[in-house]
Amino acid sequence: MKPTLRSVLAALVLPAALELATAMVYPCLANQAGGPAQAIHARPTPRPTPRPTPVPVLPAPYALHYTTNPDTCVHAGDGPTQCSWLTHAKAVDVYWSWKCSGKDCALEGFHLRLAGGGHAGGPGKTVNISSGRFVVQDEPKSGWHGVCYVVTAYPLSLHTAAESKPSARICIHDTSKTVIIKPDKLRGYDRIYSVLYQDNQPKVQTSPATAYSPLTVGGQFDPTNQSQVNIFQRAAYQFDLSSLRGNSLFGGSFAYDRGPAEPSSSCAELHEAPSGWASSSWIAPTDRPLPGKFARSGSTMSWPIDNLVERWNRSMPFALFLEEIYGVGPAEQIKSSVMPYSFSCQSVIIHPRLVLKVGVTV
């Protein structure tokens, strides 16, 4: 078949069109093949928006604590002179700790601020500025209850760091929890006073001190036609308060559970333990009973000891002594002759414990 003019022209045009299309889609291939160079117009990469250098922030102070006890104030690290104000005025000592490491720790001091409550000035007011970590605040006219504080750390004026965030809030006489402390040492004491009517000569028999629980406190009067016997039982307990650390104490009570078939009222009264109680076979009170008395709530008997625990030096052992109530004794009054009729009363001391109200932060 002879080629026509149309087929010849098509054979010439088609390769040229393919070459041009290849150059448009693959310009680099066209250049390598010796074809005309194709310019590539790439979009410029946008420069990132410069970010400001972050301002370092001082770390917030640790949890606040407070106390109304001068001894606790000194133990926390404040000076005796400042802590003595707690004795002569209605004040609290607010203290805290703060740690920072690195180059951005240049500290000017702290701002103690109100965080709501009944103090004049309203929430957020700076009530004291201190370069230290101890601030004694006078009691507001409305009283302490519900007055809350936070503290912030602020840098030197020429330093680039920002003031810290507030510490955890603490509320005076309002923020607390109940803490139960069990005795770490106990002693039970037994003494028998007896007399024969025929010679009227009293005899005393003291048993070795015991160190088991539960203990019995009280007395038992056992007369016969020829004699009488009076049995007296006492107990002492020691508690370790060091676990409370720097937290403030706002009262508490000594409590125990009653044994079965006991009288509705306790057969004991509470004293501060005399010295030497732990190594003695018999102890006697050196003071009057602590203010108050045992009160019953269900099966629990409790005696308030607010003033005693609030002023106690926690580095010293805290010990209490239970003596039989007057009427069964006191045992030391039975020296000679015949003891007049006296009732019997004995309490079994089960689960002795301190129930303390301890100030904490929220």
C-alpha positions as a printed Julia matrix, in Angstrom:
362×3 Matrix{Float64}:
   0.0     0.0     0.0
   1.47    3.33   -0.93
   1.78    5.92    1.81
  -0.53    8.82    1.44
   0.29   12.43    2.12
  -1.85   12.36    5.31
   0.01    9.36    6.73
   3.39   10.96    6.02
   2.43   14.16    7.76
   1.12   12.17   10.78
   4.39   10.26   11.02
   6.27   13.56   11.19
   3.95   15.42   13.63
   3.42   12.66   16.28
   7.09   12.23   17.36
   7.46   15.99   17.66
   4.38   16.22   19.87
   5.61   13.38   22.09
   8.98   15.08   22.51
   7.34   18.35   23.53
   5.01   16.6    26.03
   7.95   14.77   27.57
   9.8    18.03   28.0
   6.84   19.62   29.79
   6.19   16.77   32.22
   9.77   15.69   32.83
  11.91   18.79   32.28
  14.98   17.2    33.82
  14.79   14.27   31.41
  14.52   16.71   28.53
  17.63   18.56   29.65
  19.6    15.34   30.0
  18.55   14.42   26.49
  19.95   17.68   25.16
  16.62   19.41   24.78
  15.95   23.0    25.8
  16.52   23.83   29.53
  13.35   24.37   31.54
  13.33   26.92   34.43
  11.94   25.66   37.81
  10.33   28.29   40.01
  10.28   26.71   43.6
   8.22   28.37   46.35
  10.39   29.94   49.08
  10.28   28.07   52.44
   8.48   30.28   54.98
  10.62   31.31   57.92
   9.2    30.25   61.33
   7.79   33.01   63.46
  10.4    33.7    66.15
   9.25   32.57   69.57
  10.07   34.65   72.63
  12.48   33.1    75.08
  10.35   31.6    77.88
  10.61   33.42   81.18
  11.74   31.06   83.96
   9.34   30.74   86.87
  10.49   30.2    90.42
   9.26   26.95   91.98
   6.38   27.28   94.4
   7.05   26.89   98.12
   6.18   23.58   99.71
   3.11   23.07  101.87
   2.47   25.61  104.58
   2.41   24.68  108.24
   1.43   26.7   111.27
   1.62   26.42  115.03
   0.58   28.21  118.19
   3.16   26.34  120.27
   6.46   28.2   120.97
   8.38   24.92  121.31
   7.12   23.7   117.94
   7.98   27.09  116.46
  11.6    26.8   117.62
  11.79   23.15  116.55
  10.65   24.18  113.06
  13.65   26.49  112.82
  12.48   29.93  113.9
  14.24   32.05  116.5
  13.35   31.84  120.23
  12.63   35.58  120.38
  10.07   35.5   117.61
   8.56   32.24  118.85
   8.11   33.73  122.33
   5.43   36.03  120.86
   3.17   33.01  120.64
   3.11   32.87  124.44
   2.13   36.48  125.03
  -0.19   37.17  122.11
  -2.92   35.52  120.12
  -0.74   34.7   117.16
   0.27   31.85  114.91
   3.63   31.05  113.38
   3.34   30.22  109.67
   6.33   28.41  108.2
   7.25   26.62  105.0
  10.19   25.22  103.02
  11.45   26.06   99.53
  13.99   24.49   97.2
  15.41   25.66   93.89
  18.38   24.61   91.76
  20.0    26.22   88.74
  20.85   29.73   87.64
  17.32   31.13   87.95
  17.06   30.91   91.73
  17.98   34.44   92.79
  15.39   34.98   95.51
  14.28   38.27   97.02
  11.77   36.79   99.47
   8.23   35.52   99.88
   4.74   36.95   99.75
   2.32   35.59  102.3
  -1.16   36.19  100.93
  -4.68   35.71  102.1
  -6.59   33.02  100.24
 -10.09   33.81  101.45
 -11.63   33.65  104.89
 -12.57   36.09  107.58
  -9.39   38.19  107.71
  -9.86   41.87  106.87
  -8.64   42.79  103.43
 -10.26   40.07  101.41
  -8.81   37.26   99.3
  -5.47   37.79   97.64
  -4.22   40.61   99.86
  -0.54   40.42  100.74
  -0.45   40.45  104.51
   3.27   40.01  105.03
   6.51   40.03  103.08
   9.38   38.04  104.47
  12.9    37.29  103.35
  12.83   34.26  105.61
  10.42   31.37  105.89
   8.73   32.17  109.2
   6.01   34.73  109.74
   4.16   35.39  112.99
   0.7    36.75  112.33
  -1.49   38.47  114.93
  -4.97   37.11  115.31
  -7.58   39.12  113.39
 -10.53   40.63  115.26
 -12.86   38.04  113.8
 -10.7    35.19  115.08
  -8.65   32.59  113.28
 -11.32   30.14  112.22
 -11.41   29.83  108.44
  -8.55   32.27  107.75
  -6.56   30.78  104.85
  -3.11   31.6   103.5
  -0.89   30.82  100.52
   2.73   31.85   99.98
   4.68   32.67   96.79
   8.39   33.09   96.1
   9.48   36.2    94.21
  12.85   36.91   92.54
  15.35   39.71   92.82
  14.18   42.87   91.08
  16.91   42.64   88.4
  16.38   38.96   87.8
  14.48   37.59   84.81
  12.56   34.87   86.67
   8.86   35.32   87.41
   7.15   35.0    90.78
   6.17   31.44   91.62
   2.7    29.98   91.69
   1.03   29.9    95.11
   1.73   27.09   97.53
  -1.0    24.79   98.73
  -3.53   26.64  100.89
  -3.74   26.26  104.65
  -6.64   27.36  106.83
  -5.99   28.2   110.47
  -7.93   26.09  112.99
 -10.03   24.77  110.15
  -7.82   22.52  108.1
  -7.11   19.41  110.14
  -7.43   15.66  110.23
  -7.84   13.11  112.98
  -4.76   11.03  113.7
  -4.78    7.88  115.83
  -1.58    6.99  117.71
  -1.22    3.69  119.52
   1.07    3.26  122.55
   4.58    2.01  121.91
   5.11    1.09  125.58
   2.76    0.11  128.4
   2.94   -1.08  132.0
   0.36   -2.63  134.29
   0.65   -2.45  138.09
  -0.98   -4.61  140.79
  -0.89   -4.14  144.54
  -2.8    -5.98  147.28
  -3.51   -4.42  150.67
  -4.8    -6.91  153.25
  -5.46   -6.92  157.0
  -6.48   -9.55  159.58
  -8.97   -8.21  162.07
  -7.4   -10.19  164.94
  -4.11   -8.31  164.87
  -5.02   -5.3   162.72
  -1.67   -5.49  160.94
  -1.89   -4.44  157.27
   0.2    -6.26  154.71
   1.22   -5.04  151.28
   2.05   -7.26  148.33
   3.24   -5.75  145.05
   3.34   -7.83  141.9
   5.94   -7.34  139.15
   4.89   -4.83  136.5
   3.29   -6.35  133.41
   3.7    -5.36  129.79
   0.76   -6.98  128.06
  -2.6    -5.75  126.83
  -5.38   -5.35  127.74
  -4.8    -3.99  131.22
  -7.26   -3.58  134.08
  -7.58   -0.37  136.08
  -9.61   -0.02  139.25
 -10.01   -1.74  142.58
 -11.72   -4.68  144.18
 -12.85   -4.71  147.82
 -13.16   -8.26  149.23
 -14.15   -8.44  152.93
 -14.77  -11.54  155.07
 -15.6   -12.02  158.73
 -11.92  -12.29  159.6
 -10.14  -10.07  157.09
 -10.37   -7.8   154.15
  -8.44   -7.57  150.93
  -8.17   -4.54  148.64
  -6.75   -5.09  145.17
  -5.6    -2.03  143.19
  -4.68   -2.03  139.52
  -3.16    0.83  137.54
  -1.76    1.35  134.05
   0.57    3.68  132.15
   1.0     4.2   128.43
   3.67    5.91  126.33
   3.06    7.43  122.89
   5.56    8.57  120.27
   4.51   11.92  118.77
   7.51   12.34  116.46
   5.53   11.06  113.48
   3.52   14.31  113.56
   6.68   16.2   112.56
   6.03   19.92  112.17
   2.26   19.73  111.92
   0.41   21.69  114.55
  -1.65   20.01  117.24
  -5.05   21.43  118.12
  -6.14   19.16  120.9
  -7.11   15.58  121.29
  -8.11   12.93  123.77
  -7.01    9.69  125.37
  -9.5     6.97  124.47
 -10.07    3.28  125.02
 -12.75    0.68  124.37
 -14.67   -0.78  127.29
 -14.53   -4.45  128.07
 -17.66   -6.59  128.31
 -19.95   -6.35  131.36
 -18.35   -3.14  132.64
 -20.01   -0.3   134.54
 -21.35    2.56  132.45
 -18.75    4.96  133.88
 -14.99    4.46  133.87
 -13.23    3.19  136.97
 -10.13    5.27  136.2
  -8.94    8.84  136.18
  -6.16   10.24  134.04
  -2.81   11.74  135.12
   0.42   12.7   133.44
   2.76    9.77  134.14
   5.35   10.42  136.86
   9.05   10.03  136.14
  10.41    6.51  136.41
   7.1     4.88  135.62
   8.53    2.54  132.99
  10.96    0.82  135.39
   8.83    0.82  138.55
   6.75   -2.01  139.96
   4.24    0.47  141.41
   3.54    4.13  140.7
   1.6     6.84  142.46
   0.41   10.18  141.09
   2.49   13.29  141.7
  -0.25   15.66  140.58
  -3.99   16.05  140.5
  -5.92   14.36  137.68
  -5.94   16.15  134.35
  -8.91   18.5   133.87
 -12.02   16.71  132.68
 -13.23   13.16  133.07
 -13.91   10.06  131.03
 -17.01   10.41  128.85
 -18.76    7.52  127.18
 -19.73    7.39  123.52
 -21.01    3.95  122.63
 -18.33    1.51  123.71
 -15.59    4.18  123.74
 -14.41    6.11  126.79
 -12.43    9.3   126.15
 -10.77   12.0   128.27
  -9.85   15.4   126.7
  -6.16   16.33  126.87
  -6.12   19.42  124.62
  -3.85   21.66  126.69
  -1.38   18.9   127.46
  -0.75   17.78  123.88
  -0.7    21.31  122.44
   2.23   22.33  124.62
   4.09   19.01  124.54
   7.68   18.86  123.27
   7.49   16.11  120.64
  11.1    15.11  121.15
  10.11   13.85  124.6
   8.07   10.68  125.31
   4.42   11.4   125.99
   3.13    9.19  128.81
  -0.2     8.99  130.66
  -1.09    7.2   133.87
  -4.48    5.71  134.8
  -5.29    5.51  138.52
  -8.33    3.99  140.18
 -11.03    6.54  140.93
 -11.36    7.85  144.45
 -13.77    5.72  146.44
 -11.99    2.5   145.59
  -8.78    4.04  146.85
  -6.45    5.67  146.71
  -4.43    2.66  147.74
  -1.9     4.68  149.7
  -4.53    5.65  152.28
  -4.82    2.04  153.49
  -2.03    1.92  156.07
  -3.59    0.39  159.15
  -6.84   -0.49  160.82
  -9.87   -1.6   158.86
 -10.71    0.08  155.61
 -14.37    1.21  155.62
 -16.56   -0.5   153.11
 -15.74    0.58  149.59
 -17.3    -0.51  146.3
 -15.49   -2.51  143.65
 -14.96   -1.06  140.19
 -12.72   -2.38  137.45
 -12.3    -1.26  133.83
 -10.6    -3.31  131.15
  -8.59   -0.94  128.93
  -8.94   -2.23  125.37
  -7.26   -0.52  122.4
  -5.82    2.49  124.3
  -5.0     5.32  121.91
  -4.53    9.03  121.38
  -7.1    10.67  119.11
  -5.44   13.88  117.95
  -6.59   16.82  115.82
  -3.59   17.62  113.63
  -3.31   20.73  111.47
  -2.56   19.97  107.82
  -2.54   21.71  104.44
  -5.1    21.21  101.66
